[in-house]
Amino acid sequence: MSASTLIIVAIAGIFTLLYLVIRSKLHAFVALLLVSLLVGIAAGMPLNDVLQSVQNGMGGTLGFVAVVVGLGAMFGKMLEVSGGAERLAQTLMKRFGEDRSQWALGITGFLVAIPVFFDVGFIILVPIIYGLAKKTGKSLLHYGIPLLAGLAVTHSFIPPTPGPIAVAELIGADLGWVILFGVIAGIPAMIIAGPIFGKYIAKKIHVTVPAYMEFEEKEYDKDLPGFGLISAIILVPLVLILMNTLSTVLLPEDSWIRAITTFVGHPFVALTIATLLTFFFLGTKRGYSKQEVHDIATKALEPAGIIILVTGAGGVFKQVLMDSGVGEVLGDMMATSPLPPIVLAFLIAAIVRVAQGSATVAMVTAAGLITPVIGIMDLEGPILGLIVISIASGATVLSHVNDSGFWLVNRYFGLDVKDTLKSWTVMETIIGLVGFTTALILALIIG
C-alpha cells in the first residue's frame, strides 16, 4: 500500500475517533478499540494480525499501567479518607497566614493531586475556599484559582497520576525524568496560573458561595493525621523513583548501590512501599480495622479501572499504527517536519483536547501518533521525559464546554459559562503554555 494511502487511513482514523467520541458519545475505550481495528483492516493488515496487534497493544500497556495506576489509586484513597488532604491544607494555611493564603492553597493543591485524583481533591478542599471567601468577603476565585492551579498542574505533570503514567509508558519514557521535569515545569505554571492569575481575575469577577452549595464542614471519624507524616508518605515514591533515575546516570552498571536503587525505585516497588505505608500509618495504626482498610482499597479501584482500560485502548491504537506501517509513514512525514518532536507532540495533544474534551484521550492519542517519530529519530533518555510534559501541556490547554472539569468548576463556584471561560479556561491554558515553554527551554539546554 502506498505511503499516501496509509496517510489517508491515519487521518480518517483520527477523524473517526473524534466523531465517535464527540458526536456519537461512544465511550473512549470502545471508540479507541473500534478505530484501531478499522485502521488495521484499512491499512491492509491480515485479519489475524490485526487481532494480534490488539492483544499485544493492550497487554504491553496494561502490564505497567494497571499496576501503577491501581496502586496509586489506593494510595490516594487512604489519604483522602484519613483526612490527610485536609491536614495539609490546614497546616499550610496556618503557616502562611491569611494574607498569603493563596500560596498555601496552591501548594496544597500541588501536593494533594500527586496521589489524589483532581476532582476528588477539589471536592475535599472546596469547603476551605468557601470559608475563606465568607470570612474575607473576597471573590471565590481569589482562593479557588490557586487551589485549582495546584491540583491541575500535578494532575497533568507528575506521576503517579494516570495521565503522565500513561504517556510515559506509551512512548517509553523513564518516570524519574518525568517527575523531575514535571516538578520543574509545574512550579512556575502553578505560580503564574494560581496566585498571580487568581489575584487578577478575582478583581474582574466577584463571585460568592452559591446558595445551592452551602456545605457543612466535613467531619472525619478520626483525628487528622500529622502534617509531617502526610508529607513524608507523599514524597516516598517520588524520591525512590528519582533515586533510581539518578543512579542509572551517576553510578556504573555493576554497582551494588545502583542495583538496590534500581529495584526499590522501580514504580512497582516504590508505589507498593508507599501504599503499604498508607495502609499502616493512615489505616490500622489510626484505628481502622483490617476489613475497613481492605474496603477502602477496593473502593479506590472503581474510578481507576476506567482510566486503566482507556489507557490500554490507547496502547492498542499505538500498536496497530506501528504494525500496520501507518506509524512509520506518519513518523517519516513528521520527522521531516521543520517542527521538533516536542512541538509536534504539544500541537497534536492540544488539537485532540480542544476537539473532544478528555485530557486522557488527548494524551494517549498524541502519544500513539508521536511514538513512530521517536523510533525514527532514535530519541531516548531525558528528551522523552520532556515530550511527556509537552503532551501533558497540550492536553491541558483550552478546557471548555466539552470537558467535565469545566462544569465541575462552573457548578461549585456558581459561575456562568462566560465567566468560567474567563477564569478556568484561561487558568488551564496558562498551565499548558508555561509547561510547554519550560519543556521547550529544557530541551534546548539538554540539546
C-alpha positions in Angstrom: 0.0 0.0 0.0 1.4 3.4 -0.9 2.5 6.0 1.6 -0.2 8.5 0.6 -2.9 5.8 1.1 -1.6 5.0 4.6 -1.6 8.7 5.5 -5.2 8.9 4.4 -6.0 5.9 6.5 -4.4 7.5 9.5 -6.2 10.8 9.1 -9.5 9.0 8.5 -8.9 7.0 11.7 -8.3 10.1 13.8 -11.4 11.9 12.4 -13.5 8.7 13.0 -12.2 8.6 16.6 -13.2 12.2 17.2 -16.6 11.7 15.6 -17.3 8.6 17.7 -16.3 10.4 21.0 -17.8 13.8 20.3 -21.0 13.2 18.2 -21.8 9.5 18.9 -20.9 9.8 22.6 -19.3 6.4 22.4 -17.1 5.6 25.4 -13.5 6.4 24.7 -12.4 2.8 25.5 -14.8 1.3 22.9 -14.0 4.1 20.4 -10.3 3.6 20.5 -10.6 -0.2 20.1 -13.0 0.2 17.2 -10.8 2.7 15.4 -7.8 0.6 16.0 -9.5 -2.4 14.3 -10.7 -0.2 11.4 -7.3 1.3 10.8 -5.6 -2.1 10.8 -8.1 -3.5 8.3 -8.0 -0.4 6.1 -4.2 -0.5 6.1 -4.3 -4.0 4.6 -3.2 -6.0 7.6 -4.2 -9.7 7.7 -7.2 -10.0 10.0 -5.4 -12.4 12.4 -2.5 -9.8 12.6 -5.0 -7.1 13.5 -6.3 -9.2 16.4 -2.7 -10.0 17.5 -1.8 -6.3 17.5 -4.9 -5.5 19.7 -3.8 -8.2 22.1 -0.1 -7.1 22.1 -1.0 -3.4 22.5 -3.4 -4.0 25.3 -1.2 -6.4 27.2 2.0 -4.5 26.7 0.5 -1.3 28.0 -1.6 -2.7 30.9 1.3 -4.8 32.2 2.8 -1.5 33.5 -0.1 1.0 33.7 -2.6 -1.2 35.6 -0.1 -1.9 38.4 0.9 1.7 38.8 -2.5 3.4 38.4 -4.1 0.7 40.7 -1.5 1.2 43.5 -1.7 5.0 43.1 -5.5 5.0 43.4 -5.4 3.0 46.7 -2.6 5.2 48.0 -4.7 8.3 47.2 -7.9 6.9 48.6 -6.3 6.3 52.0 -5.0 9.9 52.0 -8.5 11.1 51.2 -10.4 9.0 53.8 -7.9 9.7 56.6 -8.2 13.5 56.2 -4.6 13.8 55.0 -5.5 16.4 52.4 -7.4 18.4 55.0 -4.3 18.3 57.3 -2.0 19.6 54.5 -4.4 22.5 53.8 -4.9 23.4 57.5 -1.2 23.3 58.3 -0.1 25.3 55.3 -2.8 27.9 55.8 -1.7 28.4 59.4 2.0 28.7 58.5 1.4 31.1 55.5 -1.2 33.2 57.3 -4.4 34.7 55.8 -2.5 37.3 53.8 -0.6 34.6 51.8 -3.4 32.0 51.8 -3.3 31.9 48.0 0.2 30.5 48.1 -0.8 28.0 50.8 -3.7 26.8 48.7 -1.6 26.5 45.5 1.0 24.4 47.4 -1.8 22.3 49.0 -3.3 21.5 45.6 0.2 20.8 44.2 0.9 18.2 46.9 -2.6 16.7 47.2 -3.0 15.9 43.5 0.1 13.8 43.4 -1.7 10.8 45.0 -5.4 12.0 44.8 -7.5 12.4 41.6 -8.1 16.1 40.6 -11.9 16.1 41.1 -11.7 14.3 44.5 -9.0 16.7 45.8 -11.1 19.7 44.7 -14.3 18.4 46.3 -12.5 17.6 49.6 -10.9 21.1 49.8 -13.6 23.4 48.4 -15.2 24.0 51.8 -11.9 25.7 52.8 -12.3 28.0 49.8 -15.9 28.8 50.8 -14.9 29.5 54.4 -12.2 31.9 53.4 -14.4 33.8 50.9 -17.1 34.2 53.5 -14.7 35.4 56.1 -12.8 38.0 53.9 -15.6 39.0 51.5 -13.3 38.3 48.6 -14.2 36.6 45.4 -14.2 32.8 45.5 -11.8 32.9 42.6 -9.2 34.7 44.8 -8.8 31.4 46.7 -10.2 28.9 44.2 -7.9 29.6 41.2 -4.7 28.9 43.2 -6.1 25.7 44.6 -7.3 24.6 41.1 -4.0 25.5 39.6 -2.0 23.4 42.1 -4.3 20.5 41.6 -4.3 20.7 37.8 -0.5 21.0 37.5 0.4 17.9 39.3 -2.7 16.0 37.9 -1.2 16.7 34.4 2.5 16.6 35.0 3.6 14.4 37.9 3.3 10.6 38.3 1.7 8.6 39.8 -1.3 10.5 38.4 -2.7 8.5 35.4 -2.0 10.9 32.5 1.8 11.2 32.7 2.0 7.5 33.7 0.0 6.5 30.5 2.1 8.7 28.2 5.4 7.7 29.7 4.6 4.0 29.2 3.3 4.5 25.6 6.4 6.4 24.5 8.9 4.6 26.7 10.0 7.5 28.9 11.6 7.0 32.3 9.3 8.0 35.1 12.2 9.6 37.1 12.8 12.1 34.3 9.0 12.8 34.0 8.8 13.5 37.8 11.9 15.8 37.7 10.7 17.7 34.6 7.1 17.7 35.9 8.2 19.5 39.1 10.5 21.9 37.2 7.7 22.8 34.7 4.9 22.6 37.3 6.2 25.1 39.9 6.2 28.1 37.6 3.0 27.0 36.0 1.3 26.8 39.4 2.6 30.2 40.5 1.6 32.1 37.3 -1.8 30.3 36.8 -2.5 30.2 40.5 -1.7 33.1 42.9 -0.8 35.6 40.2 -3.7 35.0 37.8 -6.1 34.3 40.7 -5.4 37.7 42.2 -6.0 39.3 38.8 -9.2 37.5 37.8 -10.8 37.8 41.3 -10.7 41.6 40.8 -12.6 41.2 37.5 -15.1 38.6 38.5 -16.6 38.7 42.0 -18.4 35.5 42.9 -19.8 34.4 46.3 -20.6 30.9 47.6 -23.6 29.7 45.6 -26.8 29.3 47.6 -27.1 25.6 46.5 -23.6 24.8 47.7 -24.0 25.6 51.4 -21.7 22.9 52.8 -21.3 21.7 56.3 -17.6 21.1 57.1 -16.7 17.5 56.5 -16.2 15.6 59.7 -13.7 12.8 60.0 -14.2 9.8 62.3 -10.6 10.0 63.5 -8.3 12.9 64.4 -6.5 14.2 61.4 -3.0 12.7 60.8 0.2 14.8 61.2 1.5 17.1 58.5 5.0 15.6 58.6 3.6 12.1 58.2 1.4 13.0 55.2 4.2 15.0 53.5 6.7 12.1 54.0 4.3 9.5 52.6 3.6 11.5 49.5 7.3 12.1 48.9 8.4 8.4 49.4 7.5 7.1 46.0 8.7 10.3 44.2 12.1 10.2 46.0 12.6 6.5 45.3 11.8 6.8 41.6 14.1 9.8 41.3 16.9 7.9 43.1 16.5 5.1 40.5 16.8 7.5 37.6 19.8 9.4 39.1 21.7 6.2 40.0 21.5 5.0 36.4 23.1 8.3 35.3 25.7 8.6 38.1 26.7 5.0 39.0 28.4 2.2 37.0 26.2 -0.7 35.9 27.9 -3.2 38.3 27.4 -1.0 41.4 25.5 -2.8 44.2 24.1 0.5 45.2 22.7 1.0 41.7 21.2 -2.5 41.8 19.3 -1.7 45.0 18.1 1.8 44.0 17.0 0.4 40.6 14.9 -2.2 42.4 13.3 -0.1 45.2 13.0 2.9 42.8 11.0 0.9 40.1 7.5 2.4 40.1 6.1 -1.1 41.1 8.2 -1.3 44.2 8.1 2.4 45.1 4.3 2.6 44.9 3.9 -0.8 46.7 6.0 0.6 49.6 4.1 3.9 49.7 0.7 2.1 49.6 1.7 -0.2 52.4 2.8 2.8 54.4 -0.6 4.4 54.0 -2.4 1.2 54.9 -0.4 1.0 58.1 0.1 4.6 59.2 -3.2 6.1 57.9 -5.2 2.9 58.4 -4.5 0.2 61.0 -2.3 2.4 63.3 -5.1 5.0 63.4 -7.8 2.6 64.4 -9.2 1.3 61.2 -9.9 -2.4 61.1 -8.2 -4.6 58.5 -11.5 -5.1 56.8 -12.1 -1.3 56.7 -8.7 -0.8 55.1 -9.5 -3.6 52.6 -12.8 -2.0 51.7 -11.2 1.5 51.2 -8.6 0.0 48.9 -11.3 -1.9 46.9 -13.4 1.3 46.5 -10.4 3.1 45.2 -10.1 0.8 42.2 -13.5 1.7 40.7 -12.5 5.0 39.1 -9.0 3.6 38.4 -10.5 0.8 36.3 -11.9 3.2 33.6 -8.6 5.1 33.3 -6.7 1.8 33.0 -8.9 0.5 30.2 -8.8 3.8 28.2 -5.0 3.8 28.5 -4.9 0.2 27.4 -7.0 1.0 24.4 -4.6 3.8 23.6 -1.8 1.2 23.7 -3.8 -0.8 21.1 -4.1 2.2 18.9 -0.4 2.8 19.1 0.4 -0.9 18.3 -1.9 -1.0 15.3 -0.3 2.2 13.9 3.1 0.6 14.3 2.3 -2.9 13.0 0.3 -1.7 10.0 3.0 0.6 8.7 0.9 3.7 9.1 3.1 4.7 12.0 6.3 4.5 10.0 4.8 6.7 7.2 3.5 9.2 9.8 6.8 9.1 11.6 8.8 9.8 8.4 6.4 12.7 7.5 6.6 14.2 11.0 10.4 13.6 11.3 11.0 15.7 8.1 8.7 18.5 9.5 10.6 21.7 10.4 8.9 21.4 13.8 10.8 19.4 16.5 9.0 16.4 18.1 8.4 18.3 21.3 6.4 20.9 19.5 4.5 18.3 17.4 3.6 16.4 20.5 2.2 19.6 22.1 0.2 20.5 19.0 -1.3 17.1 18.4 -2.4 16.8 22.1 -3.8 20.3 22.0 -5.8 19.8 18.9 -7.4 16.5 20.2 -8.0 18.1 23.6 -9.9 21.0 22.1 -11.9 18.8 19.7 -13.2 16.2 22.2 -12.5 17.5 25.8 -10.9 14.5 27.5 -7.3 15.1 28.6 -6.8 11.3 28.9 -7.9 10.7 25.3 -5.8 13.6 24.1 -2.7 12.2 25.8 -3.0 8.6 24.7 -3.8 9.7 21.1 -0.9 12.1 20.9 1.4 9.5 22.4 0.3 6.9 19.8 0.9 9.3 17.0 4.3 10.6 18.2 5.8 7.2 19.0 6.9 6.5 15.4 8.8 9.8 15.3 10.6 8.8 18.5 11.6 5.5 16.9 12.8 7.0 13.6 14.8 9.8 15.3 16.1 7.3 17.9 15.2 9.6 20.8 15.9 8.3 24.3 16.7 9.4 27.9 15.7 12.8 29.2 14.2 14.1 26.0 11.4 11.5 26.3 10.5 12.9 29.7 10.2 16.4 28.2 8.0 15.0 25.4 5.7 13.6 28.1 5.4 17.1 29.7 4.8 18.6 26.3 1.9 16.2 25.6 0.5 16.8 29.1 0.7 20.5 28.5 -1.1 20.2 25.1 -3.8 18.1 26.8 -4.3 20.8 29.4 -4.9 23.9 27.3 -8.2 25.4 26.4 -10.6 23.4 28.5 -14.1 24.4 27.5 -17.7 23.1 27.5 -16.8 19.6 26.3 -14.6 19.0 29.4 -16.1 17.6 32.7 -13.6 19.7 34.7 -15.1 22.9 33.2 -18.6 22.0 34.5 -17.2 20.9 37.9 -15.8 24.4 38.5 -18.8 26.1 36.9 -21.2 24.4 39.4 -19.1 24.6 42.6 -18.3 28.3 42.0 -21.7 29.3 40.7 -20.2 30.8 37.5 -21.9 31.3 34.2 -20.3 29.9 31.1 -18.7 33.2 30.0 -17.0 33.7 33.4 -15.9 30.0 33.6 -14.2 30.5 30.2 -12.5 33.7 31.5 -11.3 32.0 34.7 -11.0 28.2 34.5 -10.2 28.0 30.8 -7.6 30.8 30.9 -6.0 29.2 34.0 -5.7 25.8 32.3 -4.3 27.4 29.2 -1.7 29.3 31.2 -0.6 26.0 32.8 -0.3 24.3 29.4 1.6 27.1 27.8 4.0 27.6 30.8 4.6 23.8 31.0 5.3 23.6 27.3 7.6 26.6 27.3 9.6 25.2 30.2 9.9 21.8 28.4 11.0 23.5 25.2 13.7 25.6 27.0 14.9 22.4 28.9 15.0 20.6 25.5 17.2 23.3 24.1 19.5 23.2 27.1 19.8 19.4 27.0 20.4 19.6 23.3 
